[in-house]
Amino acid sequence: MFSRKWFAAVAVGALVVAGQALAADKKVVAVS
């Protein structure tokens, strides 16, 4: 049984990871 809180936590975590990846990618592009 998956709870909404667990699903929300996973979704937020995924968004944070994606955001950090995009930010790192932009930084790499800016440096290069």
Secondary structure as UniProt FT lines:
FT   HELIX           4..31
//
